[in-house]
Structures are given as C-alpha cells and as structure tokens.
C-alpha cells in the first residue's frame, strides 16, 4: 500500500465518524428545539415558540413543515417580512403547496409589492387556476395601471368564486374611488357590511373613506364595529380615539384610552389627545391611573402631562427615577423633571438639569423641547432655534417639533423661516392637520383666501391619495 492509499485508509473512518457525529448532533438539536417549540405553544408564548423554530430550521433546513410553522408564528407576531421569507423557503422545498404560494401572494399584495405579488399569482394560477388570490392580485395590478375595465373583469372573476367575500368588495371600492365615485364606494361597502356584519376588510375600508371625508361620527361608529371583531388591532384603536375626539366625544375617547392604556403603547395611544389639543380633558384620570402604574407607563404619562400646566404632578410621577447625578440610565425621567422644574418657575434649577441631560444625550427630545421653549421665553432666540432644529432632526416625522420651531421663528421675528418651516412640514410629515391648520392661517393672512383655498385642495388631495391606498 502506497502512502496515499495508507493515508486514505486512516482518514476515511475518521471523516465518516465525524460526519455521523455531526448528523447525530444536528438531529439532537432539532429534537430539542422541537420540544421547546411544543412547550412554548402550549404556554401561549409566541416569541419563545419562534426562537425555538429558528433553532429548529437551523438544525434541519430541509423540512418544509418546520418553515411553514415558523412562517405562521411570525404572522401571528406581525413580523410580515420574516413570515414571507419563511413561506418562501417552504415554497422552495415544496413547490406544489398551493396554500403556501397563496399566502405569499397575499402577503406581497398587502405590502404593496404588486410586481412580486404578480409573479406569485402567475405561479399560483398554474397550480390552481381558480384560486381567488389570482384574480384579486391581477385586479390590483390592473387598478394601479389605470385599466379599470380589466380590474372590473378580475373583480367579476373573483366574485364568481367567492360571491360574499369582502376582498372583492374592497377592490371594487378602490376602483370606484380611483374614478372619483366615492359615494358609490360607500354604498357598496355599506351594503356588504349589512349582509356580512363581520367582514373586517369592508369595515376597515369604510372607516378609511369616512376618515377621508372627515365624517368623524361615522368613522367612530364603523371603527367600534370593526374592533368588536378585531379587538387586538391597536392601530385601529388609536384611530377610534382620534375619531371620537374629532367628533366631540371626549368621554368615549377617554373610555377607550383608559381601557387600553395598561397593555398598549402609551405614547401612541395618547397622541390623538395631543393632536386635537384636548389633553387637559383626560389629564386628571391619567394622573390617578399612573400613580400605581409600572415605571415605563408612569413615565409615559408624565411625558404626556408635561404638555399640560401640571408640573407638580410630573415631578411627583418621575421623582424616584430622576435621581442625581444624571446618567444614561435616567436621562428620560431627568429630562421630564427638568422640564417640570422650568414650568413651575424654578428656572435656574430646571435649566441646569436640562443641560446635564443634554450633555449625556444631545438628542433627548424632552430636554430639547423644554430648553428651546425656555430659551425662547427668555429672549435667547438663537439658542432656542438651535435646540428646536436639533429636535426636528431627531424626530423628523413629528409635527410637534416643527410647529415649535415655527413658533420660535415667529417669536424671533423671522417670518421667512417660520413660513419655510411650515411648508417643509406640510410636504414631509404627510397629511398632518396641525401643520396644515398653522400653514393655512399664515397663507390666508399673507397671500389671501384664494391661496389658502389652493392649499386646502392640495391637503385634501394628499389625504385622498394616502387614505385610498390604505383602504385595502
């Protein structure tokens, strides 16, 4: 036996043993991960279930059922990107699974990626020509191209398969809205809801149209019905609070807010109160609730109360966490504490606290807002503008920072930059009514009623485009 043959004879058993050991190790890990997944599902812990499934597919990448379970759990956690990736891997491993391909098509459609949805629909049509996801997807693609006749043809094909399904009615309402037949779209959806009261797609679409028209009582009525069937939709609950407030219903808005505040994002839930300027009407109830709430929610309520004239309550709610010295772990409560000190007239002490916060966290929103307001009030317009500009840069999607910067420019007598700030906000922060109202008032005074009317039309056109897209 030569040297090479002798070496092969020695190495082959070793390599074979290592390969078998590696396979056994992967199989063992897969079994452990699957057991962890089953236990997590029994306990209702979706995040733990997903962690276990991620370990499972890492140990055994070739089983489509594992990827399918990962996709479904990711969907429940509303991680749609991860869900799509998992469905795609399941599809690669089992290209004959119609359910997987249909779900991929629907996810792509919901995300607005119509090109990808179209590609998936073509593959789905080969496997299942009568699958309803095919005409639905092709209908939306035709709508985007402005081919209303083709879109209607696809609606008819969908209705032939699923005559009572809401997805076809929503698509048809989108077609009508694109043709500026909004009354017809409303009538269509209302009739669908009359026949199918639990059709959440049509309820959500109808609520969006009422929002577009600023018919707030009707918006609130539809959203209440929708939440009866989809109680976990936090975004819809925020829309309901906003609709109730704009309809003048502060009590029902407070009821919805306080019922959800213990389990949802406090800042987002309270944002409508700030947007309509009615924070004082819920401040007392929030303060009483926050006194016994956990630290995070108590601080969130303190942040909300900082927009009211109740500095003593803010100081009370954050006192335990706003300890000195200021450090990274306590910058937020210290920022709120400093702002409340300023608001209560303790200017030097509050200013010092805010300066300390901003030395550690130069982009802290609460501290920047409070110090900008203090500097503006004391005539330090340059410093106030610098702080407000930093606030806008740190929170570009927020209307409050831009409105504050505009007010500071106005107080400094700089009307040109005040106007520019409001115009920038109008174009960059979507369909925000606070910025629109401030800009419209300014335009009406400086340019006259016709210019203000043109601005109003532009605002409603923007809202039309945004809400029409959200109908689906």
Secondary structure as UniProt FT lines:
FT   HELIX           3..43
FT   HELIX           46..59
FT   TURN            61..62
FT   HELIX           64..76
FT   TURN            77..78
FT   HELIX           80..93
FT   TURN            95..96
FT   HELIX           98..110
FT   TURN            111..112
FT   HELIX           114..127
FT   TURN            129..130
FT   HELIX           132..144
FT   TURN            145..146
FT   HELIX           148..161
FT   TURN            163..164
FT   HELIX           166..178
FT   TURN            179..180
FT   HELIX           182..195
FT   TURN            197..198
FT   HELIX           200..212
FT   TURN            213..214
FT   HELIX           216..229
FT   TURN            231..232
FT   HELIX           234..246
FT   TURN            247..248
FT   HELIX           250..260
FT   TURN            261..263
FT   HELIX           266..276
FT   HELIX           280..290
FT   TURN            291..292
FT   HELIX           295..305
FT   TURN            306..309
FT   HELIX           311..318
FT   TURN            319..321
FT   HELIX           328..330
FT   HELIX           331..343
FT   TURN            344..345
FT   HELIX           347..360
FT   TURN            362..363
FT   HELIX           365..377
FT   TURN            378..379
FT   HELIX           381..394
FT   TURN            396..397
FT   HELIX           399..411
FT   TURN            412..413
FT   HELIX           415..428
FT   HELIX           433..447
FT   HELIX           449..470
//
